[in-house]
């Protein structure tokens, strides 16, 4: 495959048509509660980000929802009073955010692009970056952390979700049958396996790239939790495979 980005963009556009899990926008009730100060967002499958990871108020703060289209985090934060930009590779995912903003009368800036290249934004633009599990779709994760750090203001906060690479050790089809059969090494590249045209290509990054990569980008890890993958995955019986970190720009 010569253009992973284009393939994954089309795959996520298709997922929106299929109403896949991470393409379902929040409803009016969630937005109403957020407008009243009762809100929470997630960057992993199940657990919500602890409230104390955010400032007491996000009102007027500049927030970048990075690779976070789908009408979920962005509209909630906008309803809570933040100045929100949603950045995503998939036009169809961004359309979900646009629909919610129009339906609820919210102000959202919508930008399409690759999470490894944030050159559309100036240095030290954002107070907070919210980055749900999505860097599995880029081959090299280090540029994501470097760009996030660059566009964060000093003492700005990056809240990120990502996969524990142990998930990618096992044969996916056999895991669906309830069997954990080690078939891959880490780091993992989906380019090594046969894949369906409509499925996104994924990469299993090392924990060193995920965590030390943030540190080397000038970010100090100040919070951490784990979460199940969910959706009936066999591996959830043995280990949590989603991770969330809170980091502050030094």
C-alpha positions in Angstrom: 0.0 0.0 0.0 1.5 3.3 -1.1 -1.0 5.7 0.7 -2.1 4.6 4.1 -3.6 7.9 4.9 -6.0 7.8 1.9 -7.0 4.2 2.6 -7.8 5.0 6.2 -9.6 8.1 5.3 -11.9 6.2 3.1 -12.3 3.4 5.6 -13.5 5.8 8.3 -15.9 7.5 5.8 -17.4 4.0 5.3 -17.6 3.4 9.1 -19.8 6.5 9.4 -22.2 5.0 6.8 -22.2 1.8 8.8 -22.9 3.6 12.1 -19.8 2.1 13.7 -19.1 2.5 17.4 -16.9 5.7 17.3 -19.0 7.5 14.7 -22.2 7.9 16.7 -22.7 11.6 17.7 -23.9 12.6 21.1 -27.6 13.3 21.5 -29.4 16.5 22.6 -29.6 15.5 26.2 -25.9 15.2 26.6 -25.4 18.7 25.1 -28.1 20.1 27.4 -26.3 18.7 30.4 -23.0 20.0 29.3 -24.4 23.5 28.8 -25.6 23.3 32.4 -22.1 22.3 33.6 -22.7 18.5 33.9 -20.3 16.9 31.4 -17.6 14.3 30.8 -15.7 13.0 27.8 -13.9 9.8 27.1 -10.6 9.1 25.3 -10.9 5.3 25.7 -13.8 2.8 25.2 -15.5 2.9 28.5 -14.1 5.1 31.3 -14.6 8.8 31.3 -11.7 11.2 31.8 -11.5 12.2 35.5 -12.9 15.6 36.0 -9.8 16.8 37.8 -7.7 16.2 34.6 -9.5 19.4 33.3 -9.5 22.9 34.8 -12.5 23.7 37.0 -13.9 25.6 34.0 -13.1 25.2 30.3 -15.0 28.4 29.4 -13.2 30.3 26.7 -10.2 27.9 26.7 -8.9 26.9 23.3 -9.3 23.1 22.9 -8.1 20.9 20.0 -9.9 17.6 19.6 -7.2 15.8 17.8 -8.1 13.0 15.4 -11.4 13.1 17.3 -14.2 13.5 14.7 -17.5 11.7 15.2 -19.6 14.3 17.1 -18.6 13.2 20.5 -15.9 15.1 22.5 -15.9 18.3 20.5 -19.6 19.2 20.8 -19.6 18.4 24.6 -16.6 20.7 25.2 -18.1 23.4 23.1 -21.4 23.2 25.0 -19.3 23.5 28.2 -18.0 26.8 27.0 -14.7 26.0 25.3 -13.5 27.4 22.0 -13.2 24.1 20.2 -11.4 23.0 17.0 -12.1 19.4 15.8 -9.3 18.0 13.6 -9.8 14.7 11.8 -8.7 12.8 8.7 -12.2 11.7 7.7 -14.6 14.2 6.1 -17.6 12.0 7.1 -16.5 12.0 10.8 -16.1 15.7 10.7 -19.6 16.0 9.3 -20.9 14.3 12.4 -19.5 17.2 14.4 -20.9 19.7 12.0 -24.4 18.2 12.3 -24.4 18.3 16.1 -23.1 21.9 16.1 -25.9 23.0 13.7 -28.5 21.0 15.6 -27.5 22.4 18.9 -26.4 25.9 17.9 -22.8 25.3 18.9 -19.7 27.0 17.5 -17.1 24.5 16.3 -14.1 25.0 14.0 -13.8 22.0 11.7 -10.5 21.2 10.1 -9.6 18.1 8.0 -6.0 16.8 8.1 -3.5 14.2 9.2 -2.7 14.0 13.0 1.1 13.9 12.2 1.0 17.3 10.5 -0.6 20.2 12.4 1.1 22.9 10.3 -2.2 24.6 9.8 -1.9 25.7 13.5 0.6 28.1 14.9 2.9 27.3 17.8 1.3 27.5 21.3 -2.3 27.9 20.1 -4.2 25.6 22.4 -4.8 25.3 26.2 -5.9 21.7 26.0 -5.7 18.8 23.5 -8.1 15.9 23.7 -6.8 12.9 21.7 -8.9 9.8 21.9 -7.6 6.4 20.8 -6.7 7.0 17.2 -2.9 7.0 16.7 -3.2 3.3 15.9 -3.9 4.5 12.4 -0.5 6.1 11.8 2.7 4.2 11.2 4.9 6.4 13.3 3.4 7.9 16.4 6.3 10.2 17.5 5.4 13.0 15.1 1.9 13.1 16.7 3.4 13.9 20.1 5.9 16.4 18.7 3.1 18.3 16.8 0.8 18.2 19.8 3.5 19.6 22.1 4.3 22.4 19.5 0.7 23.6 19.3 0.1 23.4 23.0 0.6 26.6 25.1 3.2 26.4 27.9 1.6 24.5 30.8 -1.1 23.3 28.4 -2.6 19.8 28.9 -2.7 16.8 26.5 -5.2 14.1 27.4 -4.6 11.1 25.2 -5.9 7.6 24.8 -4.0 4.8 23.1 -3.7 1.1 22.8 -1.5 -1.2 24.9 0.4 -3.0 22.1 -0.3 -6.4 23.8 -3.6 -6.3 21.9 -1.8 -6.8 18.6 0.1 -9.9 19.7 -2.8 -12.2 19.0 -4.5 -13.5 15.8 -7.6 -11.3 15.5 -9.9 -14.0 13.9 -9.0 -16.6 16.6 -9.6 -14.1 19.3 -13.1 -13.7 18.0 -13.5 -17.4 18.6 -12.3 -17.0 22.2 -8.7 -18.2 21.6 -5.6 -16.1 22.3 -3.0 -17.3 19.8 0.2 -15.3 19.6 0.8 -14.5 16.0 2.6 -11.1 15.8 5.5 -9.2 17.3 5.5 -5.6 18.6 5.7 -3.1 17.0 2.9 -4.4 14.9 2.1 -3.3 11.3 -1.3 -4.1 9.7 0.5 -3.9 6.4 1.9 -7.4 7.2 -1.6 -9.0 7.1 -4.3 -9.3 4.6 -7.0 -6.7 5.2 -10.4 -5.8 3.9 -10.7 -2.8 1.6 -13.2 -1.1 3.9 -11.2 -1.7 7.1 -8.6 0.8 8.4 -5.0 -0.3 8.6 -3.8 -0.3 12.2 -0.4 -0.2 13.9 0.6 -1.4 17.4 3.2 1.0 18.7 5.5 0.2 21.5 4.8 1.7 25.0 8.2 3.4 24.7 7.0 5.3 21.6 3.7 6.1 23.3 5.0 7.2 26.7 8.6 8.1 26.3 7.6 9.7 23.0 5.5 12.2 24.9 8.2 12.9 27.4 10.8 13.5 24.7 8.3 15.9 23.0 8.5 18.1 26.2 5.4 16.7 28.0 5.3 15.6 31.6 3.0 12.7 32.4 0.8 13.6 35.4 -2.0 11.1 35.1 -2.6 7.6 33.9 -5.4 5.0 33.8 -6.3 1.8 31.9 -9.6 0.6 30.3 -11.0 -2.4 28.7 -11.3 -2.6 24.9 -14.9 -3.8 25.4 -17.2 -4.9 22.6 -16.9 -8.5 23.7 -13.2 -8.9 23.2 -11.7 -12.1 24.7 -8.6 -10.3 25.9 -10.6 -8.2 28.3 -10.7 -11.2 30.6 -7.0 -11.1 31.1 -5.7 -7.5 30.7 -6.8 -4.0 30.0 -5.6 -2.9 26.6 -6.6 0.8 26.5 -4.5 3.5 28.2 -5.1 7.1 28.9 -2.5 9.7 30.0 -2.6 13.3 31.1 0.5 15.3 30.2 1.5 18.9 30.8 3.8 20.9 28.5 6.9 21.8 30.5 
